[in-house]
Amino acid sequence: MRIAHVSDCYAPRTGGIESQVRALAVQQRDSGRDVRVITATAGADGHRVMLDDVDGVVVHRLAAAVPFDLPIHPRTRREVAQVLRDDPVDVVHVHAGVISPFAWGAVRAARELGLPVLVTVHSVWGQLARPAFGLSDAVARWHEWGVTLSAVSDLAAARVQEAVPRAGRVLVLPNGIDPDTWSVEPHGASPDLLRVATVMRLAPRKRTLPLLRMIALARQGLAGTADVTATIVGDGPMRERARRFADQHGLGSSVTFTGRLDRDGVREVLASSDVYLQPSVKESFGLAALEARTCGLPVIVRAQSGSTQFIHDGVEGLVAADDAGMVGALIRLGWDRPLLEAITQRNRAHPPQESWPRVLLSVDEAYELTAAAAAAR
């Protein structure tokens, strides 16, 4: 099968959507599919329009000279259509977030050429976004064109369904993971210490400061039972503010900010931690949480997060209704070491359902449905 992935952003950018699209393309290539990527992201050498190779996958770069190197193109439909004429495919798989102008233009270009189009939404469409996407469907008439919609979790799919009810059933295509890559040997555990880890962009929507408040309250709740430390992996605009907050709240010696780490660095942090804390309520999936769960760590998440796709209360971790519940979950795992150990052993013994072979099967089935829907129009 000849597949074209379309994403506003792609390598060398390293955000969540582009990283997952890159991994999917590589997995499909390794399994014998004929894969290429179309993106509005310039190459590592700064070239904007070029035929590139990333991980052995052909990448068509269609970056325009716009301020701040934003991944947009004023002639998306024309340029994408030309690529698809020159490099024919059987299905176009478009990857979108909340704001994805290049992706949406590519949807129209592909359907005007009569190609089957599968759209995967990698974000949670909020209250303000949903009316806009409903209007987009009314204008572009995706539902009439046979465009198939999907999302990376049940939560994200439900939001898409609310925004575009005429588009029919929204499929769920979760992100994928290689369990062997995230198999680690834990070390350094102590009954007198609860080591918390998180991997996040230090930005308001990821709730960096609420995370630090949770750590401070958990330390108070476990005083006399266990000390609590936290390792925060990642960087972002709130880095200095988060450091100041930690110092002001007596967490300076208990919280470590590592900055960005490569995969091996993240693995080492997870191997030397006891629990993973994800404070965000806007995660459509939460790949970092899945990586931690695959390492064996119990994962604490909010019930409003898409990570409940693979974290079930009392099974792979603990699910909390609010921040107070998150603090309570941390305290519970701090004093109930048999529970912490039971979840850890369960996670280590049972690889997640979102392993790449299963995900690839789901994606192939989605392509078949997409082709059938397009043929029926």
C-alpha positions as CSV (number, residue, x, y, z in Angstrom):
1,M,0.0,0.0,0.0
2,R,1.2,3.5,-0.9
3,I,0.6,5.9,2.0
4,A,1.2,9.7,2.3
5,H,1.2,11.1,5.8
6,V,0.5,14.8,6.0
7,S,1.6,16.8,9.1
8,D,2.1,20.6,9.6
9,C,5.2,19.8,11.7
10,Y,7.8,17.0,11.2
11,A,11.4,16.3,12.0
12,P,13.6,18.1,12.8
13,R,10.9,19.4,15.1
14,T,10.3,17.2,18.1
15,G,6.8,17.9,19.4
16,G,4.3,15.2,20.2
17,I,2.4,15.0,16.9
18,E,5.5,15.0,14.7
19,S,7.3,12.5,16.8
20,Q,4.4,10.1,16.7
21,V,3.9,10.5,12.9
22,R,7.6,9.9,12.4
23,A,7.4,6.7,14.5
24,L,4.3,5.5,12.6
25,A,6.0,6.1,9.2
26,V,9.1,4.2,10.3
27,Q,7.0,1.3,11.6
28,Q,5.0,1.1,8.4
29,R,8.2,1.3,6.3
30,D,9.7,-1.6,8.3
31,S,6.6,-3.7,7.8
32,G,6.8,-3.3,4.0
33,R,4.5,-0.3,3.3
34,D,5.4,2.3,0.7
35,V,5.5,5.5,2.9
36,R,6.1,9.2,2.3
37,V,5.5,12.3,4.4
38,I,4.3,15.8,3.2
39,T,5.0,18.6,5.6
40,A,5.2,22.4,5.9
41,T,8.4,22.1,8.1
42,A,11.8,23.1,6.6
43,G,14.7,20.7,6.7
44,A,17.5,20.7,9.2
45,D,19.7,22.6,6.8
46,G,17.0,25.3,6.4
47,H,15.9,24.3,2.9
48,R,12.2,25.0,2.5
49,V,11.2,23.1,-0.6
50,M,13.0,19.9,-1.1
51,L,12.8,16.1,-1.3
52,D,14.3,14.8,1.9
53,D,15.0,11.5,3.6
54,V,14.4,10.9,7.3
55,D,14.9,7.4,8.7
56,G,14.7,6.0,5.2
57,V,11.3,7.6,4.6
58,V,10.8,10.1,1.7
59,V,9.8,13.6,3.0
60,H,8.3,16.2,0.7
61,R,9.0,19.6,2.4
62,L,6.7,22.5,1.4
63,A,7.8,25.2,3.8
64,A,7.0,28.8,2.9
65,A,9.0,31.9,3.9
66,V,6.8,33.1,6.7
67,P,7.6,34.9,10.0
68,F,8.8,32.7,12.9
69,D,9.1,29.7,10.5
70,L,5.5,28.8,11.2
71,P,4.4,25.5,9.5
72,I,1.9,27.1,7.1
73,H,1.8,27.6,3.4
74,P,-0.3,30.2,1.5
75,R,-0.8,27.7,-1.4
76,T,-1.2,24.5,0.5
77,R,-3.9,23.0,-1.8
78,R,-2.0,23.6,-5.0
79,E,1.4,22.4,-3.7
80,V,0.1,19.3,-2.0
81,A,-2.0,18.4,-5.0
82,Q,1.0,18.6,-7.2
83,V,3.0,16.3,-4.9
84,L,0.2,13.8,-4.9
85,R,0.1,13.9,-8.7
86,D,3.8,13.4,-9.0
87,D,4.0,10.7,-6.3
88,P,0.7,8.8,-6.4
89,V,-0.6,7.0,-3.3
90,D,-3.5,4.8,-2.3
91,V,-4.5,6.7,0.9
92,V,-3.7,10.1,2.4
93,H,-3.4,10.1,6.2
94,V,-3.7,13.6,7.6
95,H,-2.5,14.4,11.1
96,A,-4.0,17.4,12.9
97,G,-4.1,19.2,16.2
98,V,-6.2,22.1,17.2
99,I,-4.7,24.6,14.7
100,S,-3.4,22.7,11.6
101,P,-3.9,24.9,8.5
102,F,-1.6,22.9,6.4
103,A,-3.3,19.6,7.3
104,W,-6.8,21.0,6.5
105,G,-5.7,22.4,3.2
106,A,-4.2,19.0,2.4
107,V,-7.6,17.3,3.1
108,R,-9.2,19.4,0.5
109,A,-6.4,18.9,-2.0
110,A,-6.5,15.1,-1.6
111,R,-10.3,14.8,-2.0
112,E,-10.3,17.0,-5.0
113,L,-8.0,14.4,-6.6
114,G,-10.4,11.7,-5.5
115,L,-8.0,10.1,-3.0
116,P,-9.2,8.4,0.2
117,V,-8.5,10.6,3.2
118,L,-8.1,9.5,6.8
119,V,-7.8,12.3,9.4
120,T,-6.3,11.6,12.8
121,V,-6.8,14.3,15.5
122,H,-4.0,14.3,18.0
123,S,-5.5,16.9,20.3
124,V,-8.5,17.4,22.5
125,W,-10.8,19.9,20.9
126,G,-12.0,22.2,23.6
127,Q,-15.2,24.3,24.0
128,L,-13.9,27.1,21.8
129,A,-12.5,24.9,19.1
130,R,-15.4,22.6,18.5
131,P,-17.7,25.3,16.9
132,A,-14.9,26.3,14.5
133,F,-14.4,22.7,13.4
134,G,-18.1,22.2,13.0
135,L,-18.1,25.3,10.7
136,S,-15.1,23.9,8.8
137,D,-17.1,20.7,8.1
138,A,-20.0,22.8,6.9
139,V,-17.8,24.7,4.5
140,A,-15.5,21.8,3.4
141,R,-18.2,19.2,3.5
142,W,-15.9,16.4,4.7
143,H,-18.9,14.3,5.5
144,E,-20.0,14.5,1.9
145,W,-16.6,13.7,0.6
146,G,-16.2,10.5,2.5
147,V,-13.4,11.7,4.7
148,T,-12.9,9.3,7.6
149,L,-12.2,10.9,11.0
150,S,-10.2,9.3,13.8
151,A,-8.6,10.4,17.1
152,V,-5.9,9.0,19.4
153,S,-8.2,8.2,22.3
154,D,-11.8,7.7,23.3
155,L,-11.8,11.2,24.9
156,A,-10.5,12.9,21.9
157,A,-12.8,11.0,19.6
158,A,-15.8,12.1,21.6
159,R,-14.9,15.7,21.2
160,V,-14.4,15.3,17.5
161,Q,-17.8,13.6,17.2
162,E,-19.5,16.5,19.0
163,A,-17.9,19.0,16.7
164,V,-18.6,17.1,13.4
165,P,-21.6,14.9,14.1
166,R,-22.4,14.5,10.4
167,A,-19.1,12.8,9.7
168,G,-20.2,9.5,11.1
169,R,-18.3,7.3,13.6
170,V,-15.0,8.6,14.7
171,L,-12.4,5.8,14.9
172,V,-9.9,5.5,17.7
173,L,-6.3,5.0,16.6
174,P,-4.0,5.2,19.6
175,N,-0.4,6.1,19.6
176,G,2.0,3.2,19.4
177,I,5.0,2.1,21.5
178,D,7.7,-0.4,21.4
179,P,7.6,-2.2,24.8
180,D,11.2,-3.5,24.4
181,T,12.5,0.0,24.1
182,W,10.9,0.9,27.4
183,S,11.9,-2.2,29.4
184,V,14.2,-1.0,32.2
185,E,15.7,-2.5,35.3
186,P,14.5,-0.5,38.3
187,H,17.0,0.5,40.9
188,G,17.4,2.4,44.2
189,A,14.0,1.9,45.7
190,S,13.6,2.6,49.5
191,P,10.6,2.3,51.8
192,D,11.5,5.7,53.3
193,L,11.5,7.5,49.9
194,L,8.8,8.1,47.2
195,R,10.5,9.2,44.0
196,V,8.1,10.9,41.6
197,A,8.9,11.5,37.9
198,T,7.2,13.4,35.1
199,V,8.1,14.3,31.5
200,M,6.5,17.5,30.3
201,R,6.8,20.7,28.5
202,L,7.1,23.4,31.1
203,A,4.1,25.4,30.0
204,P,0.8,26.5,31.5
205,R,-1.4,24.0,29.7
206,K,0.7,21.2,31.1
207,R,0.1,22.5,34.6
208,T,3.6,22.8,35.9
209,L,2.9,24.8,39.0
210,P,-0.1,22.6,40.1
211,L,2.3,19.7,39.8
212,L,4.7,21.4,42.2
213,R,1.9,22.1,44.6
214,M,0.9,18.4,44.6
215,I,4.5,17.5,45.4
216,A,4.5,20.0,48.3
217,L,1.2,18.7,49.7
218,A,2.3,15.1,49.3
219,R,5.5,15.8,51.3
220,Q,3.3,17.2,54.1
221,G,1.0,14.3,54.0
222,L,3.8,11.7,54.2
223,A,5.9,13.6,56.8
224,G,7.2,11.0,59.2
225,T,6.5,8.1,56.8
226,A,8.5,8.8,53.7
227,D,10.3,11.7,52.0
228,V,9.1,12.7,48.5
229,T,11.3,13.8,45.7
230,A,10.5,14.7,42.1
231,T,12.4,14.7,38.9
232,I,10.9,16.9,36.1
233,V,12.2,16.2,32.6
234,G,11.5,18.9,30.0
235,D,11.9,22.5,29.2
236,G,9.7,25.4,28.2
237,P,8.7,29.0,28.9
238,M,7.8,28.3,32.6
239,R,11.2,26.9,33.6
240,E,12.5,29.8,35.6
241,R,9.1,30.5,37.2
242,A,8.8,26.8,38.2
243,R,12.3,27.0,39.7
244,R,11.4,30.0,41.7
245,F,8.1,28.5,42.8
246,A,10.0,25.4,44.0
247,D,12.4,27.5,46.0
248,Q,9.7,29.6,47.5
249,H,7.8,26.5,48.7
250,G,10.7,24.7,50.3
251,L,11.1,22.3,47.4
252,G,14.5,23.4,46.2
253,S,16.4,20.4,47.4
254,S,13.6,17.9,46.7
255,V,12.8,18.8,43.0
256,T,15.3,18.3,40.2
257,F,14.8,20.0,36.8
258,T,16.8,18.0,34.2
259,G,15.9,20.0,31.2
260,R,15.3,18.1,27.9
261,L,16.7,14.6,27.8
262,D,17.1,12.1,25.0
263,R,15.4,8.7,25.2
264,D,18.2,7.0,27.1
265,G,18.1,9.9,29.6
266,V,14.4,9.6,30.1
267,R,14.7,5.8,30.6
268,E,17.3,6.3,33.3
269,V,15.0,8.8,35.1
270,L,12.1,6.3,35.0
271,A,14.3,3.4,36.1
272,S,15.2,5.3,39.2
273,S,11.7,6.5,40.1
274,D,8.7,4.9,41.9
275,V,5.7,6.6,40.4
276,Y,4.8,8.8,37.4
277,L,2.6,11.9,37.9
278,Q,0.8,13.5,35.0
279,P,-1.1,16.6,36.1
280,S,-2.4,17.8,32.7
281,V,-6.1,17.6,31.9
282,K,-5.7,18.4,28.2
283,E,-3.8,15.3,27.1
284,S,-5.4,13.7,24.2
285,F,-3.3,10.6,24.8
286,G,-0.2,11.1,26.9
287,L,2.6,9.1,25.2
288,A,5.1,10.0,28.0
289,A,2.7,8.4,30.5
290,L,2.4,5.3,28.4
291,E,6.2,5.1,28.3
292,A,6.4,5.3,32.1
293,R,3.6,2.7,32.5
294,T,5.6,0.4,30.1
295,C,8.7,0.9,32.3
296,G,6.6,-0.4,35.1
297,L,5.8,2.8,37.0
298,P,2.3,3.2,38.5
299,V,0.9,6.3,36.7
300,I,-1.3,8.9,38.5
301,V,-3.6,10.8,36.1
302,R,-6.6,13.0,36.1
303,A,-9.9,11.4,35.1
304,Q,-10.3,14.2,32.4
305,S,-7.2,13.1,30.6
306,G,-7.0,10.9,27.5
307,S,-4.4,8.8,29.3
308,T,-7.3,7.0,30.9
309,Q,-7.3,5.1,27.6
310,F,-4.5,2.9,29.1
311,I,-4.5,3.9,32.8
312,H,-7.3,2.3,34.8
313,D,-7.8,3.0,38.5
314,G,-6.1,0.4,40.6
315,V,-4.7,-1.5,37.6
316,E,-1.9,0.4,35.8
317,G,-2.1,3.3,38.2
318,L,-4.5,5.6,40.0
319,V,-7.1,7.9,38.5
320,A,-8.1,11.1,40.3
321,A,-11.1,13.4,39.9
322,D,-9.2,16.5,40.8
323,D,-5.9,17.8,42.1
324,A,-6.7,16.9,45.7
325,G,-7.3,13.4,44.5
326,M,-3.9,13.4,42.8
327,V,-2.3,14.4,46.1
328,G,-4.3,11.7,47.9
329,A,-3.1,9.1,45.3
330,L,0.6,10.1,45.9
331,I,0.1,9.8,49.7
332,R,-1.6,6.4,49.3
333,L,1.3,5.0,47.2
334,G,3.7,6.4,49.7
335,W,2.3,4.5,52.7
336,D,0.8,1.5,50.9
337,R,4.0,0.0,49.5
338,P,2.3,-3.4,48.7
339,L,-0.1,-1.6,46.4
340,L,2.7,0.3,44.7
341,E,4.6,-2.9,44.3
342,A,1.6,-4.8,42.9
343,I,0.9,-2.2,40.3
344,T,4.6,-2.0,39.4
345,Q,4.8,-5.8,38.9
346,R,1.6,-5.9,37.0
347,N,2.8,-3.2,34.6
348,R,6.1,-4.9,34.1
349,A,4.5,-8.3,33.4
350,H,1.9,-7.1,31.0
351,P,2.9,-5.0,27.9
352,P,0.4,-2.3,26.9
353,Q,-2.2,-3.0,24.3
354,E,-0.8,0.0,22.3
355,S,2.2,-2.0,21.0
356,W,3.1,-1.2,17.4
357,P,2.0,-4.5,15.9
358,R,-1.6,-4.0,17.3
359,V,-1.6,-0.3,16.3
360,L,-0.5,-1.1,12.7
361,L,-3.3,-3.5,12.4
362,S,-5.8,-0.9,13.6
363,V,-4.4,1.6,11.1
364,D,-4.6,-0.8,8.2
365,E,-8.3,-1.5,9.1
366,A,-8.9,2.3,9.2
367,Y,-7.3,2.6,5.7
368,E,-9.6,-0.1,4.4
369,L,-12.7,1.7,5.8
370,T,-11.4,5.0,4.4
371,A,-11.0,3.5,0.9
372,A,-14.5,2.0,1.1
373,A,-16.0,5.3,2.2
374,A,-14.3,7.2,-0.5
375,A,-15.4,4.7,-3.2
376,A,-19.0,5.0,-2.1
377,R,-19.1,8.7,-2.8
